[in-house]
Amino acid sequence: MNAFSQQYPAAWGAGHPVFRPRGGRIRSGIRGLLALATLWLLGAMLPAAANECRLADPNSNGEHVGTICWFQFGAVDEDLPSDTSNVPFEFDLPDGSRVELNVSVSGGSAANPRLTVRQAPTWTGSNFSGNSGYYTILTPNAAALHSPDGRGNQAVLTLADIRLYAPDGLEVTDLPFEIVVADAERLNSNPEYLDFGVVSGGTPWSVLEWLGNAPASAVQQGTPATLDPGVASACLGSYVDCLRFKGMTGGSDANAVVLASQKVVGSAQPFTVMGQIHSAAGQGFAIGVRCCAMRLRKVLPEGRADPADQFTYSIVNVNDQTVSTGTTTGTATGAYPYISTMAMSGNALTLVEEMAPGSASALDAYARRIVCVNTRTGETVLDDGYDSASPPTLNILEMGDVVDCDLINTPLPQADVSVVKTALPETVVSGGQVTFTLEVANAGPAAADGAVLRDPAVDGLDCTAAVPSCSASGGAVCPASPSVAQLQSTGVAIPTLPAGGQATFELTCTVTASGQP
C-alpha cells in the first residue's frame, strides 16, 4: 500500500470527552449531585457545551462504518443517575454539523439506579467495538451508556427532541437523518432483555445489521407485548414502534443488534427515542447518528513530474474548516489511501488539493481530473477537470450514500529546451568586434511557448550599440523587436516555440580592455 498521512482536528481523541449538561459536569457522589442540582437551576442561563462524536476505525467490520458517528456521552465512569431529566447535550459531528438532544434517565429496580458512561468495548467479548472487530472506536472513548452490575436494571434512557444543525448554525428541517442505537454488550439468558422505542417524530425501527457470527437463534426479537409480556416495559403501545430483544443462550455467544430510526421530515412531533435495560448483570447502549460518507484519495497513475513532488488533499466544510486531510509520501505510482468524513445531508463539502511543502513542481505541471462515484447507486456524480482556483463542491448526499472521489494527477509532457552560444571569431584583440550567436531549440515533446532567453552583460564587452537579429524555423516565432537591454536584464520572450522549433539570435559587440564603453 502507498504511504500517506491523515490528520483530523486536534480535538478528536484528545483526552476524555466530558459530560457537560448546560456547561456543568456531573460528578459521582452526594457533593456532585448537589452541584448538579445547582446547575439544573441555572440551566436556562447556561448554554450546552458540545461533546464529541466519533467514527469507528474505517478498517473495522460493519456495513455502515463510514456513515455512523457514535456519541461520546461524557468522561468515563461518570454517572447519569435515575431522575436525570431533560439534560441538554450537543454533539459536534465530523463535517461541522451538530446534533442537539435532551437526555433523561428514569426508573430502575436497584438501589440508586443509574447508567454509567463507559469506554467501548465495555468488555473485550462485546460485539460492539470488541475483539470481534465490529465498529472499533479508537480509545480513549466514552461511547457506551452502561450498567456494569445491574444498577441499571429496568432503567430507561430517553433521548428527546433530537435536532440537526448545519455548520452555518441553521437547523436542518427539510432533510432526513437517522438516530442509531446498538447493544453495547451481549445478551444472554440470565435473563436479559433490551427494549427500544421510537416515541415520536421518527420512522419505525429498521434493523441495520447484527454484529457477530453467532446463530440467529441466540437472540430472539419481538415486541414487549408479544415477547414475555410479563416483563414490564416502559415502551408504550402509543409509541411509533417498540422492539424487544431477548438473550437465549447461557454463555456470551450472541450477536448485537444495531437499529435505526429516521426523522420524519415535516413532522410536528419532536424526534424522540428510548431504550430500557432488563438485566441484573452488565448491559448497555451505544447511540449514534447516521447519514452519509465522503471519501477522497489521490491517484497518480503515471507517477510524478519530479520525484520530490507530494500532494496534500483535504475535505473542507462550508465554514472553511478542514475536516479531514492527507498527504502522500514516497514515490510510488497508483492510488493512495482514502481520507474520509461522515457527512450530513445538505452540507456542502469542498475537495481541495495542493502541492505539499518541499515539492519541486507546481500543480500546473499536472493534468488534473476528479471523478466521484456514489457507491450506493453506482452513479458517477462528478467527472471533470480539477481547477485549484475553483475546487469542486458536492452537496448531493442522501441517506446512506457513500461517495468515493479520486483526484487523478498525470504529469504533463515537458519541453526540452537548450541554448547553444557561439562566438566568431573566437580570439579578438581589444577594440575588435565579435559576433555572438544564441540558438534556442526545443526538442519537445511539449511546446515551450513564452520561453525567456537571458544573456547578462559581462566585463570586457560593449554591446550597447548592438541590434539583435532573430531568425526562426520549425514553427517557432521570433519576438517583434528584441533589444540588448532586454536580453541583458529581464530577458527576451519567444512567443512560439513548438517541439522541433528553433529561434536564432545574433548580435555584434566590441571588445574593450576596460570592459567599459
N, C-alpha and C positions, 0 to 999 in steps of 0.2 A: 504493500500500500504506500502511496505517496505520503511524504511527511507534510504536516502543516501544523499550525497552532490555532486554537479557537479560544476566544475570550467572551465572557459575559460581564454585565455590570458588576462592580465590585461588591455590591450589597448581597448578591446571590451567594449563599453559602458562607457568609461572613459571620461566624458565631451562631448562637441560638437565636431564632426569631423570638419575639416577646409578645405574650398575650396581653393586649392593651385595650381594655374596654374604655372608650372615650378618653384616651390619653393616660389612664392609670394602668397599674399592673396588679393582677391577682396574686396573692401570696398565701401559702398554706398557714393554717393556724388561726386562732381567735384574733390575734393582732391584725393579721391580713384581712380577715373578714370585716373587722371594724373599719379598716381603711377602705375596703371595697364598698361598704355601705356609704361612706362619705363620698366616694367617687360617684356612686349612683345618684346621690342627691345633687351633685354638681354636673351630672351628665348633660343636662340641657345646655350648659355653657361651654363644655369642652368638646372639641372635635375628635372623632375616632382616628386613631393612628393606624397606618397601614401595616399589615403583616405581609409576609412573602407568600408566593405561590411557586411551587417547584415542579418542573418537568422531571419525569423519570429519565434515567440514563437511556439515550437513544438506542443503545445496543442491547437493552433488556427485552425480555419476552413481553408479549401483549399486542393485541390487534390495533390498539389506538394510542400507542406510546407517545406519538408526536402531537396528538390533539387534546390530551387531557393534562391540565395543570392542577396539582394537588395542593390544597390549602394547608398552610402551616399555622396551627391554632395557638401557639404561644411558646413559652420556654418549657423545656422538658421537665416533667414531674410537677408542673403547676396544676391545680385542681379547678374544675368547674363544678362547684357543689350544686346539689339539688336546691332549687329555688333561685338559681341564676335566671334572670328574667330579662329578655329583650336587650341583651348587651350588644351594642353595635360593633361590627367588625368591618374592616376594609382589607381587601387583598389586592396587591399590585400584581398584574399579570405581565408576562414577559414582553408583550408587544406594546406596553404602555397603557393598556386598558385597566379598568379597576372594577372589582365586584364589591358591592356592599350588601350586608345582610345583618339580621339580628339573631343572636344565639340565646336559646333558653334551655335549661336542664331542669327536669321536674320528675317527681315520683321516685320510686325506688323502695325496696323492701329491707335493705340492710341499714345498719346504724350509720348515720352521716353519709347517705348515698351521694355519689359523685361520679364524674368522669374525669380522667386524668390525661393531660397532654403527654404523649409518649413518642419516642422515636420509632419509626418504622425501619425494620420489622420489629414488632412488639416481642417476638421470639423468632429464632432462626428458622423454625419449621413453618412459619406463616407463609402462605402462598402469595400474600401481598408484600412485595419488597423483601422477601426472604430468600432462602438458599435455592428455591426453585427457579429464581431468575425472572419473575414477573414484576414489572413496574418497579424496578430497583431505583429507589430515591437515594441520592448520594447523602451520606452523613457528614455532619450532624443535620438532623431534620426534626420536625415536630409535626409529622403528618398524620398521627393517629390520635383519636379520642378513645380512651381505653379504660377498661375496668380490669385491673390485674388479678383481683381475688374476690370477685363477687360484690364489691362495693357498689357496682353499677347495676346489679340485678334489678330488672324492671324499670330502670331509669330511662327517661325519654329525652332525646335530643331533638330540638326543633330549630330549623333554620328558616326564618321568616322574612318576608318582603325582600327577596333576593333581586338585586338590580345590577345592571351592567352599565358602565360608563366608558365612553370612548376616551382616547388620550387627550382630546381637547376639553374634557370635563363634561361634555354633554351626555345625558342619559341616552342609551340606545333602546328605543322603543319599537322600532319597525323591523328588527331582525332577530331571529331566534338564537338562543344558546341553550346549552344543556347543563344541568347540575348532575354530577355523578356521585354515587355512593357505593362503597365497597366494603366487604367483610375484611377487616384488617387483621383477622386471626384465622382460625379454622373451627368450624362447627363440629361437635361430637355429640354423642348420645348420653350425656351425663345428667339430665338432658340440656340441650342448648338450642335456643331459637333466636332469630333476628327478624324483627318486623320493620318494614319500610312503608311509609305512606306519602302520597302526594296530597297535601292538604288542599291546595287551591292554586289556580293560575298556571298549572303545568299539565302536560300530557300524562296519560298513564305510564307506569314504568315499562321500559324495554330492557331486556337482558342484553347488555353489550357483549359480555363474554364471561366464561368461567376460567378461573386461574388455577392451574394444576392439571395433573394427569390421573386423578382418581376416578373410579367408576362413577357414573352419574347417580347411581343409587345411594351414594354416600351422603347426599343432601336431598331432602325432599322439599318440593316447592308447592305452596298453596296459598291460601288466604287465612287470616285469623278466624274467619267464620267457618272454614271448612277443614283446616288442618289443626287438630287438637284444640277445638274451640273452648275447652275448659281452661286453657291458659289465657288469662285475660289480656287484652291488647289495648293500648292507647290509640291505635289506628281505628278511627271510627268509620262506620258504614256510610256516613255522609261525605267522606273524603272522595277525592277523584279516584284514588286507587290505593289498595292495601295489598301487600305481599308478605308472606311468611316463609322463612327458610328454617328447616329443622335438621340438626345433625343426626345421622343414622348409624354411625359407626362408633365403636368403643375406643378406637385409637384416634390418631390425628391425621388419617389419610382422607381428607375431604377437600374438594375444590372450593374456592372462594368466589362468590358472585360479585359482579360489577353491574350496577343498574344505572339507567339514565332517564331523566325526565326533562322534556324540552319546554321552555317558557312559551306559553301561548301568546303570540303577538296580538295585541289589541284587547287582551282580557282586562276587565275591570278589577279582577281579584288579584291580590298580591301573590307572587310566586313563593310558595311555602312548602317545604318538605319536612319529614320527620323520620326518626328511627328509634327503635326500642330494643334493648338487650334483655334477654331472658337467660341468665347464666349465673351459676354460683362460682364459676372459675373465670379465667381470663377471656375477655371478648371485647371487641371494639369496632369502630368505624374509621374509614378514611373518606374524605369528601373532596371533590374537585369540580372543576368547570371544564366543559368540552366544547370545542368548535372545530377549529381548522388548524392547519400547519403549513408553514412555508419553509422550504429548504433551498439552499443555494450552494453551488460549488464552482470551482474554477476548473476548466478543461483546457489543456494545452496539447492538442493532437499532434502538432509538429514541433514541439519544443519551444525554445526561446530564441529571440533575436540575439541575445547575449547571455552567456551562462550566468551572469550576475543578476539577471532580472528576476524579481519576485513580485508577487501581486497580493494586495490586501483587498478582500471582498467583504461587504457588510450588508446587513439588513437594517434599515432606518425607518422609524415610525413617523407619524405626522407631526410630532413635536421636534423633529430633527434629532431624536435620540437614537443612538446606535444600540440595537437590542441584541445583536449577535454579529461577531466578526471573526474572520480567519485570515491567516497569512500563509502562503506557500513557502516551502523551503526546498533546498536541494535543486537538482537539475533534471528530474525525471519528466518524461512526457506522459500524456494521458490525463485522467480525471483525478482531482484531489478530493479529499473528504468533504462532505456536506457540513455547512453550518445550518442552524435551524432555529425557528422560534414557533411557539404556539401562537396563533393569531385569531382574533375575533372578527366576525363578520362586520364589514363596513369600515375596518381600519385599513387605511392606505399604507402600504409598505413599499419603500423605495429601495432598489437594488443598486448598490454603489461599488465601484472598483477603482483602485488607483495603484500606481506603482509604489512598492514598498521602499523605504529608505535604503540606499546603497545600490539600487538598480542602475544599470548603465544606460537603459533605453527609456524613452517616454512611451506612453500608451499609443501615440501616433505611429510607433514602429510596428503596430499590430493591426491586422484586420480583426474587428471585434463584433461578436454576434451574441445575442441572448435568446435562449429557447426555454420556454416554460411549459410543462405538461401537468395537467390535473390527473394525478394517478388514480383518483376515484372514478373518473369518467373516461379517461384516455384521451381527452381533448387537449390539443395544443392551444394554449391560451395566449401565448406570445411567441413570435418568431420574427425577430427584427435585428437590424444593426444596432450596436450599442454606442450611444453618444454620451461621453462622460460629462459634457456640459448640460445635458438634459437626460439624466438617468431614468430608466423606466420605473413606473409605479403601478402596483397591482392592488386593486380593491374589489376583486370579484369573488372573494372567498365565500363559500356557502357551507352549511353544516356538513361536517365530515370530510371536507376537501383536504387533500394533501397535495400541494403544488410544488413540484421539483423544478428548479431552474438551473440551467447550465450557462455560465459565462464562458464563451469559447473565444480564445485568442489564438490567432495564427500569425506568425511573423510575416510581414510584408517583404516582397523582394527588395533587395538592397542594390543601390547603384555602386559601381566600382570605378571611381574617378581617379585619374592620375594626372600629374603635371610634370612635364619634362622641360627644363630650361637649358638652352644652349647659348653660347656667345661666339661671335665671329668678328674679328679674329680672336684667337684665344690669348694672344700676348699683345699688349698695347702700351706704348710709352705715354707719359704724361702729356696731355693736350691732344692725344689722339681720340678717335671715336671707336665705339664698339656697338654692334647691333645684337640685341637680345631677342631670342625667340622663345615664347612660352606656349607650349602645346598642351591643351586641356582635352583629355579624351575620356569617354565613358564606356567602359566595357560591359555595362548592364549587370543584371537583366532589367533593372528598374531605371526609369528616367531620373536625371539629376537636374531638372529644370530649376533655375534660380541659384545654381551653384555660384559661389563667390570666389573670385581669384584675387589674392593679395600678393604684392611683391614689395615689401618695405624698402625704403631708401637705405643705402649703405655708404659708409665713408669712402671717398676716393672716386665717386661717380657724381656727375652733374647731369640729371635727367630732366631738369625743369623745362628745357626747350623742346623736349621730345613730344611728338604727336603719335600716340599709339595707333597702329592699324590692326584690323581684325579680319580674318577670313574664316569661313565655316564650311563644314562638309558633313555628310551623313545625317542631314536633317537638323543639325544644330543651327541656332540663330545668334548672330553677334549682337552685343549691346549697341544702342544707337550711336553714341558718341563717347567712347571711353576716354578718360583723361589720366595723365600721370598722377595728378593729385589724388584721384580716386584709387588708382592702382596701389599707391604707396600708403594709403590710410585705411579708409573703410572697405575698400575692395570694389571690384567691378563684377556685377551680377550678370551671368549668362542666362538670358531669359528662357532659352530652349536648348536642352542638352539630352537628347534621347539616347537610348542604348545604341552604341555604334557611332554616335555623333562626336565631332571634334571641332574645337574653336582654337585658332592660332593667332596669337598676338605678337606684334613686333614693335620695338621702339629702339631708338638710337640715342646713346648717352655719350658724354665726353668724360674722359679720364682726367682727373685733376690730382696734382701732387698733394694738395692740402685737403682734398675732399670737399672743398667749398667752391661755389660757382665763381 
